[in-house]
Every structure is written in structure tokens, then in C-alpha cells.
Amino acid sequence: MKYRVNVESDTAGAASQAAERQLWCAVLGRAFDDAMDRVTAVSTPGERLKKCLEARQWFVLNGMEFRTACEAAGYDPDSLRSRILPMIAGPAK
């Protein structure tokens, strides 16, 4: 028996996985920017501080949403967290 591989199907699946990974990398990047007080989506200082603190808590709490985002982006959550926590430890501006 011969086996055929549907190259088009495999290529589409790989492209879909790559796009999903890019999306989750963008989620992690946005959360990191927010935690570093590089918030751009809000206008008042109070809203900006709130977003910054929420993003920091997301990394600190190490919850299921954080872990799922890391794994979907192709990162080990514990390794990523150990690198990010020292960077966001300073006071929010």
C-alpha cells in the first residue's frame, strides 16, 4: 500500500499554526509592554497605571490564562516568567 501526503493540506495546517503562534506571541508582547508601562491604548494617567498593574499581576499570579498563552506561543511559562519578573519589578510610573 502506498501512502500519499496531501501537501496542500499540510501546508495550510502549518500556516494556520504559525499564524496562531504569532497571535499568542503578540498577546504576550502586549502584556509585557503594558507591564513595562508602555501602555498606548488609554488616555488618562489613572487608566494607564491600572493597565500596567493588571499586566504585572497577570505575570506574577502565573495563572492558567498566562500559562496557556505561553504554551500556545511556544514558550515555557516558568522560563519566560523567570525572565520577565525581574524586569517588571520596579515601580510603575
N, C-alpha and C positions, 0 to 999 in steps of 0.2 A: 504494500500500500504506500502510495506517495502522499506526502503532506504538502499542502500549499499554504503559503503565508500570504494573507491579504495585506500587501504593503501599504495601500491607501488607508486601510482601517488602522494599522499600527501607527502610521504617521499622524493621523488625525488624533488618535489617543495620546500620543506623545506630546503633540502640540497643545492639547487640552490640559494635560498635566503640567506642562511648562507654564501655561497661562495662569493656572490656579496657583502654582507655586509663586509666581510673580505677584499675584494679588496678595497672598499672605505675607510675602516679604514687604510689600507696600504697607500693609496694616502694621507690621512690627516697626517699620521705619517711621511711620506717622506717630505711633505711640512713643517711640524714643524721642522724636523731635518735640513732642508735647511735653514729655518728662524733662527735657533739657530747656524748657521754657522758650521753645521756638514755635509757639502756637501762632497760627496765622488765620484761623477760622473765626475768631471772635474779636470784638472791638473794644470792650471795656477792660480795664486792668483787673477788676474783680473776676470777670468771666475767664480771663486768661490765666489767672492764678488757680482758679478752680480746675480748669482743664489740665494744667500742669500737675497739680496734686493728685487728680484722678489717675492720670497716666502713671505717675510714680507708684501709686498704690497698686495698680494693675501688675507692675513688675514685682513689687515687694510681696504681695499676697501669694503669688505663684499658684493662682487658681487654675481650674480646668480650662477656662477660656484662653488664658495665656499659654498653657501647655499645648492645647490643641492648635493654636495659631503657630507656635514654634514648629511643631511636628509637621504641619501642613506646608510650612515654608522650607522644611528640610533641615531644621536646626534642632540640636539637643537643647531642651528647655533649661536644664540645670547649667550647662556650659554657657549658654547665652546670658542667663540671669547673673551668673558669677562675674561676667564681664561688664554688664550694664549697671548693676547696683552701685559699684564704686563711683561710676560716672554721674549718677543722679543723686548722690548722697548730699550734695551741697544744698544750701538754702535756695528756695525758689525766689525769683526776683519779684 
